[in-house]
Amino acid sequence: MQKTALTKAVALALLAVGTGSAFAQSSLTLYGNIDAALDSVHKSQGNINGSLFQVLPQVVAANGGSPTATSTATGAALAKGYNSAYADKSTVTRLTSSISSVNAIGVKGVEDLGEGLKASFVLEGQFQIDNGAQSGQDSRMWGRQAYVGLTTPAGEVRLGRQYAPMFYAFAFATVEALGGADLQGAGLVVNNLQVRQDNQLSYWLKLGGLTGALSYSPNAGVDAHISSNRGQVAGAATGQIVGGQTAGNEATGTGNRGQSFGAFANYQVSPDLMFNASYHGNKFGNADLLVGATGTLLYKLDKYSAYSLGGKFTVPDAGTQLSAIYHTGKFTMDSGTDIKVNTLALGAKHPIDKFAVGAQYAVSKFANFTKGKDTSLMLIGDYNFSKRTKLYVRAGYVKDDRGDLVNTETAGLQLAGGPLPLLTGLGALETPFFSAGGANIDATTRVVAIGIRHTF
């Protein structure tokens, strides 16, 4: 978007606080996305028998908030009497943000410095349309992106909070826009640092049809103590969520904790065909993954690594988009145990005049660990009033198979479930399935939404 009256108002506001150099901006752009929907999320009864999600609430209530090996039996007895072996079925109707695409507002600018040099910046935040509040990224004002860059004939360097390179691999390949209903983002959200990172230095290069990026962060957002509760106030005992507001502290003495590396390459073979690949790795530095109000140890995390392959093909003349994304990730524990997650997602979308219809399918599975699996299907319907505004419908489901019970490092506490509900319960997903609708373990979750999306 070129300078509109609103964009010019932003420029004048910058001048008002004393930045006279704003006159030299080659361009200043205000942009964003507004997405709101009326939706319904129905969860069938789920089986959590024998798992942490059954035992922990009763243990905490009976033992002052700290489950122990001796108190687990008490918790199990309470659970049996309480009949909590099953997560209750539920139906929730909501006015919800970010179903089709995540709400955002941003300001970006570029200044031509001459001789092939350009300076740039991006400031981008996220908000809830239903109540106007900041959302995600611990309510940071510019939690989505906040970086400054320098473009040269040899490429571009960016410094600040940025998307991880792997994010772009998914964004290029999906037929959707990585909103709450985009099943093709399933592998991406296994580890939040695959989405955004603090303290990132990245290098970008474009050569013909090839776009590539490399990134490094000395601490992308990992604290010595990791909380499994994204809604919990961070503290010394409970820890920080991965990617939390102050988890990226680069204080002396953290060793390699939080170091992150990324790579991305996208090759546009023709206007109709592209392929891409990405890599992500981060070090947890034997951080403690904690649960509960007083911080009970589940695992000590050592590192994580992941790879993705993706592609998209647009059928000539018909305009039909076909896409596929494969992702594999591995958490390595201090004990030497690995947790491997594999995800395959397929998508199709076909335009019919102002309409578009399509579908996405995804299967995500622990290759070891619980061996739990999630199978998902989402139906897509859009009516495009214009290039900027659409009315949309999304309807789909996810079926969780809980797999086996596995031990944690605290005696008597076990876990079960597929990647979607289990990792959501452990705080790994910044935006849980269907914009925080969530899913029950060993259950089917059905969702339907009708909404409006406008970009500017």
Buried (B, 14 or more C-beta within 10 A) or exposed (E): EEBEEEBEEBBEEBEEEEEEEBEEBEBBBBBBBBBBBBBBBBBBEBBBBBBBBBBBBBBBEBBEEBBBEEBBEBBBEBBEEEEBBBBEEEEEEBEBBBBBBBBBBBBBBBBBBEEEEBBBBBBBBBBBBBEEEBBBBBEBEBBBBBBBBBBEEEBBBBEBBBBBBBBBBBBBBBBBBBBBBBBBBBBBBBBBBBBBBBBBBBBBEEEEEEBBBBBBBBBBBBBBBBBBBBEBEBEEEBBBBBBBBEBBBEEEEBEEBBBBBBBBBBBBEEEBBBBBBBBBBBBBBBBBBBBBBBBBBBBBBBBBBBBBBBBBBBEEEEEBBBBBBBBBBBBBBBEEBEBBBBBBBBBBBBBEEEEBBBBBBBBBBBEBBBBBBBBBBBBBBBEBEEEEBBBBBBBBBBBBBBBEBBEBBBEBBBBBBBBBBBBBBBBBBBBBBBBBBBBBBBBBBBBBBBBBBBBE
